[in-house]
């Protein structure tokens, strides 16, 4: 049975938030780590090996955040292009650091084989506050659509507009955390004036395929690679993961484009969203980063072996 959430500290149960509630929520969000120290410094260390492109600046007074993508050097028009995105949800730490780790340790192996484009931290305000939403209480990963309400999503879409129809593979790096149930889904219910329905957090790695463009062999290749690094999430008693049918071990499907998901914005043939479980007693932070990097390698390798 659905449960109202009167205990959520902001808003009135059954009533969607207005500007006052959003402002109260934002005032409660304080920086808990540094985008400059954790991310921008890592990008600077990578600058000698990649073209670093500032594709936008996010202004949330009094804070301002430049956002960057890293590109293969040289960029060769005749090569296939593959895209890696991380930190669309800023609190999903291994998405950011897994992307940076891939650039540092693995990207050179694709020199002359593919054009790499990596946006490692799409949502820096949320990264610092370890939150899912941006400063307007908007989920960037439901906002990859025309006239996007999320500046993070709109900036990335502008960067990629010239590459529409030319991206072979896009992998978007995410996590599913215990805080999804303790904070973010209750906050979502409160924001939207709805009842909170408790869910179950899966223990392990899983993938989200595109229900409008399913690529089961591609997903399986990624699952097989990650299984050598960390455990794959089992289906629950209903044969589901986070309320969605499991189509093969560790793989569920969403309609990417209708939902405004990041992985649906390019029209790439091969697309997937990773979901690492960092709160597992069986996985360390480094193991989570390794799992993300393994997923990226496997996704690129599969796509390059089957470009058409």
C-alpha positions as CSV (number, residue, x, y, z in Angstrom):
1,X,0.0,0.0,0.0
2,X,1.2,3.5,-0.8
3,X,2.4,5.6,2.2
4,X,2.1,9.3,2.5
5,X,5.4,11.0,3.5
6,X,4.5,13.6,6.1
7,X,7.9,13.0,7.7
8,X,9.7,14.5,4.7
9,X,11.0,17.8,6.1
10,X,9.8,20.0,3.1
11,X,6.3,20.5,1.7
12,X,2.8,19.4,2.5
13,X,1.8,15.8,1.9
14,X,-0.4,15.6,-1.2
15,X,0.7,19.0,-2.6
16,X,3.3,19.5,-5.2
17,X,6.1,21.9,-4.3
18,X,6.1,25.5,-5.4
19,X,8.9,28.0,-5.5
20,X,9.0,28.3,-1.7
21,X,9.5,24.6,-1.2
22,X,12.1,24.4,-3.9
23,X,14.0,27.3,-2.3
24,X,13.8,25.6,1.1
25,X,15.1,22.4,-0.3
26,X,17.9,24.2,-2.1
27,X,18.9,26.0,1.1
28,X,19.3,22.7,2.8
29,X,21.8,21.4,0.2
30,X,25.4,22.2,1.2
31,X,28.7,21.3,-0.5
32,X,30.2,18.1,0.8
33,X,33.0,17.6,-1.7
34,X,34.8,19.7,-4.3
35,X,34.3,19.6,-8.0
36,X,37.4,21.6,-8.5
37,X,39.6,19.3,-6.4
38,X,38.1,16.0,-7.5
39,X,37.2,16.5,-11.1
40,X,38.7,19.7,-12.6
41,X,42.2,18.8,-11.3
42,X,41.9,15.3,-12.9
43,X,40.9,16.9,-16.2
44,X,43.9,19.2,-16.0
45,X,46.2,16.2,-15.6
46,X,44.6,14.7,-18.7
47,X,44.8,17.8,-20.8
48,X,48.2,17.0,-22.4
49,X,46.6,13.8,-23.9
50,X,43.2,15.1,-25.0
51,X,41.5,18.1,-26.4
52,X,39.6,19.6,-23.5
53,X,36.4,21.4,-24.5
54,X,34.4,23.7,-22.2
55,X,30.9,23.2,-23.5
56,X,29.0,25.3,-21.0
57,X,29.0,27.2,-17.6
58,X,26.3,26.5,-15.0
59,X,25.5,29.5,-12.9
60,X,23.8,28.8,-9.5
61,X,24.6,31.9,-7.5
62,X,26.8,32.3,-5.7
63,X,28.4,29.3,-7.4
64,X,29.5,28.9,-11.1
65,X,30.6,25.6,-12.7
66,X,32.4,25.2,-16.1
67,X,31.6,21.8,-17.6
68,X,34.1,20.0,-19.9
69,X,34.3,17.2,-22.4
70,X,37.5,15.5,-23.5
71,X,38.0,14.4,-27.1
72,X,40.5,12.2,-28.9
73,X,43.5,13.9,-30.3
74,X,43.6,13.9,-33.2
75,X,39.9,13.8,-34.1
76,X,39.5,11.9,-37.4
77,X,36.2,12.3,-39.3
78,X,36.5,8.9,-40.9
79,X,36.5,7.1,-37.6
80,X,33.4,6.0,-35.7
81,X,32.6,8.2,-32.7
82,X,31.8,6.8,-29.2
83,X,30.4,8.8,-26.3
84,X,30.8,8.3,-22.6
85,X,28.9,10.4,-20.1
86,X,29.1,10.4,-16.3
87,X,27.8,12.3,-13.4
88,X,24.4,13.1,-14.9
89,X,23.3,12.4,-11.4
90,X,26.0,14.1,-9.4
91,X,25.7,11.8,-6.4
92,X,26.6,8.7,-8.5
93,X,30.3,8.9,-7.7
94,X,31.7,6.0,-9.7
95,X,30.1,7.3,-12.9
96,X,32.4,10.4,-12.7
97,X,35.5,8.6,-11.5
98,X,35.0,5.6,-13.7
99,X,34.9,7.8,-16.7
100,X,38.1,9.7,-15.6
101,X,39.8,6.3,-14.9
102,X,38.9,5.1,-18.3
103,X,40.4,8.2,-19.9
104,X,43.6,7.8,-17.9
105,X,44.2,4.1,-18.2
106,X,42.4,2.8,-21.2
107,X,41.6,5.5,-23.8
108,X,45.0,5.3,-25.5
109,X,44.2,1.8,-26.6
110,X,41.6,3.2,-29.0
111,X,43.9,5.7,-30.7
112,X,43.4,5.4,-34.5
113,X,40.3,3.2,-34.0
114,X,37.6,5.5,-32.7
115,X,36.9,9.1,-31.8
116,X,36.3,9.2,-28.1
117,X,34.2,11.9,-26.5
118,X,33.8,11.8,-22.7
119,X,31.8,14.2,-20.5
120,X,32.8,12.9,-17.1
121,X,30.7,15.2,-14.8
122,X,27.6,16.6,-16.3
123,X,26.1,17.8,-13.0
124,X,28.8,19.5,-10.9
125,X,26.5,21.3,-8.5
126,X,24.9,18.0,-7.6
127,X,28.3,16.3,-7.5
128,X,29.4,18.6,-4.7
129,X,26.2,18.2,-2.8
130,X,25.9,14.4,-3.4
131,X,22.4,14.8,-4.8
132,X,20.4,13.6,-7.7
133,X,18.8,16.8,-8.8
134,X,20.2,20.2,-9.9
135,X,19.7,23.4,-7.9
136,X,16.2,23.8,-9.2
137,X,15.1,20.3,-7.9
138,X,15.1,19.0,-11.5
139,X,16.4,15.6,-12.5
140,X,18.8,16.1,-15.4
141,X,18.3,12.5,-16.4
142,X,14.6,13.1,-17.2
143,X,15.4,16.4,-19.0
144,X,17.2,15.4,-22.3
145,X,14.5,16.8,-24.5
146,X,13.8,19.9,-26.6
147,X,13.5,23.1,-24.4
148,X,15.1,21.2,-21.5
149,X,14.4,22.7,-18.1
150,X,17.8,21.5,-16.9
151,X,20.8,23.6,-17.9
152,X,23.1,20.6,-17.4
153,X,21.1,18.6,-20.0
154,X,20.7,21.5,-22.4
155,X,24.5,22.3,-22.4
156,X,25.4,18.7,-23.2
157,X,22.7,18.5,-26.0
158,X,24.2,21.6,-27.6
159,X,27.6,20.1,-27.5
160,X,26.3,16.9,-29.3
161,X,24.0,18.6,-31.8
162,X,26.6,18.6,-34.6
163,X,27.2,14.9,-34.0
164,X,23.6,13.7,-34.3
165,X,23.5,10.6,-36.5
166,X,27.2,10.1,-36.3
167,X,27.6,8.5,-32.8
168,X,27.9,4.8,-32.9
169,X,27.8,4.0,-29.2
170,X,26.8,5.9,-26.1
171,X,27.3,4.5,-22.6
172,X,25.9,6.6,-19.6
173,X,27.5,5.7,-16.3
174,X,25.2,5.6,-13.2
175,X,24.7,4.1,-9.8
176,X,21.8,2.8,-7.8
177,X,22.4,3.6,-4.1
178,X,20.7,2.9,-0.8
179,X,20.0,6.7,-0.6
180,X,17.6,6.2,-3.5
181,X,15.2,4.8,-1.0
182,X,16.2,6.7,2.1
183,X,16.3,10.2,0.4
184,X,15.8,10.6,-3.3
185,X,12.6,8.7,-4.0
186,X,10.9,10.1,-0.8
187,X,12.0,13.6,-2.0
188,X,10.6,12.9,-5.4
189,X,7.2,11.9,-4.0
190,X,7.2,15.0,-1.8
191,X,8.1,17.3,-4.6
192,X,5.4,15.9,-6.9
193,X,2.7,15.7,-4.1
194,X,2.4,12.0,-4.5
195,X,2.5,9.0,-2.1
196,X,5.9,7.3,-1.6
197,X,5.8,3.6,-2.5
198,X,8.9,1.8,-1.0
199,X,11.0,-0.1,-3.4
200,X,13.9,-2.6,-3.3
201,X,17.5,-1.7,-4.0
202,X,19.2,-4.5,-6.0
203,X,22.6,-5.7,-4.7
204,X,24.9,-5.7,-7.8
205,X,25.6,-4.2,-11.2
206,X,22.9,-4.1,-13.8
207,X,22.2,-2.4,-17.2
208,X,19.3,-0.5,-18.7
209,X,18.7,-1.2,-22.4
210,X,16.5,1.0,-24.7
211,X,13.1,-0.7,-25.1
212,X,12.7,1.2,-28.4
213,X,16.1,-0.1,-29.7
214,X,17.0,-3.2,-27.8
215,X,20.5,-4.6,-28.4
216,X,20.6,-7.7,-26.3
217,X,24.0,-9.0,-27.6
218,X,25.6,-5.6,-26.8
219,X,24.2,-5.6,-23.3
220,X,25.3,-9.2,-22.7
221,X,28.9,-8.3,-23.8
222,X,29.0,-5.5,-21.2
223,X,27.5,-7.7,-18.5
224,X,30.0,-10.5,-19.2
225,X,32.9,-8.0,-18.9
226,X,31.7,-6.5,-15.7
227,X,31.0,-9.9,-14.1
228,X,34.8,-10.4,-14.1
229,X,35.0,-7.3,-11.8
230,X,32.0,-7.3,-9.6
231,X,28.7,-9.2,-9.1
232,X,25.6,-8.8,-11.3
233,X,22.4,-8.0,-9.6
234,X,19.9,-10.8,-9.4
235,X,16.2,-10.4,-10.2
236,X,13.9,-10.1,-7.2
237,X,11.1,-12.6,-6.3
238,X,8.9,-11.0,-9.1
239,X,11.6,-11.4,-11.7
240,X,12.3,-7.7,-11.7
241,X,15.0,-5.1,-10.9
242,X,13.7,-1.8,-9.5
243,X,10.2,-2.6,-10.7
244,X,11.2,-3.5,-14.2
245,X,11.2,-6.9,-16.0
246,X,14.5,-8.6,-16.3
247,X,15.1,-9.6,-19.9
248,X,18.4,-11.3,-19.3
249,X,20.6,-11.5,-16.3
250,X,21.3,-8.0,-15.1
251,X,19.4,-6.3,-18.0
252,X,16.2,-4.3,-17.8
253,X,14.7,-1.9,-20.4
254,X,13.4,1.7,-20.3
255,X,12.1,3.9,-23.2
256,X,15.1,6.2,-23.3
257,X,13.9,9.0,-25.5
258,X,10.3,9.4,-24.3
259,X,11.6,9.5,-20.7
260,X,14.2,12.2,-21.5
261,X,17.1,10.0,-20.5
262,X,20.7,10.9,-21.4
263,X,21.3,7.6,-23.2
264,X,18.5,8.4,-25.6
265,X,19.6,11.8,-26.9
266,X,22.1,10.8,-29.7
267,X,20.2,8.2,-31.7
268,X,23.2,5.9,-31.5
269,X,22.8,2.3,-32.5
270,X,24.3,0.9,-29.3
271,X,23.2,2.6,-26.1
272,X,23.1,1.5,-22.4
273,X,23.0,2.9,-18.9
274,X,25.1,1.3,-16.3
275,X,24.0,0.9,-12.7
276,X,26.7,0.2,-10.1
277,X,25.7,-0.6,-6.5
278,X,28.3,1.2,-4.3
279,X,26.7,0.3,-1.0
280,X,27.1,-3.4,-1.4
281,X,29.2,-5.1,1.3
282,X,30.8,-7.0,-1.6
283,X,32.1,-4.0,-3.6
284,X,34.7,-1.3,-2.8
285,X,34.8,2.2,-4.3
286,X,37.7,1.2,-6.5
287,X,35.8,-1.9,-7.6
288,X,32.9,0.3,-8.6
289,X,35.2,2.5,-10.7
290,X,36.8,-0.6,-12.2
291,X,33.3,-1.9,-13.1
292,X,32.4,1.3,-14.9
293,X,35.7,1.3,-16.8
294,X,35.2,-2.3,-17.7
295,X,31.7,-1.5,-19.0
296,X,33.1,1.3,-21.2
297,X,35.8,-0.9,-22.7
298,X,33.4,-3.7,-23.4
299,X,30.8,-1.4,-24.9
300,X,33.4,0.2,-27.3
301,X,34.9,-3.1,-28.2
302,X,31.5,-4.5,-29.1
303,X,30.5,-1.5,-31.2
304,X,33.8,-1.3,-33.1
305,X,33.5,-5.0,-34.0
306,X,30.0,-4.5,-35.3
307,X,29.9,-0.9,-36.7
308,X,26.9,-1.4,-39.0
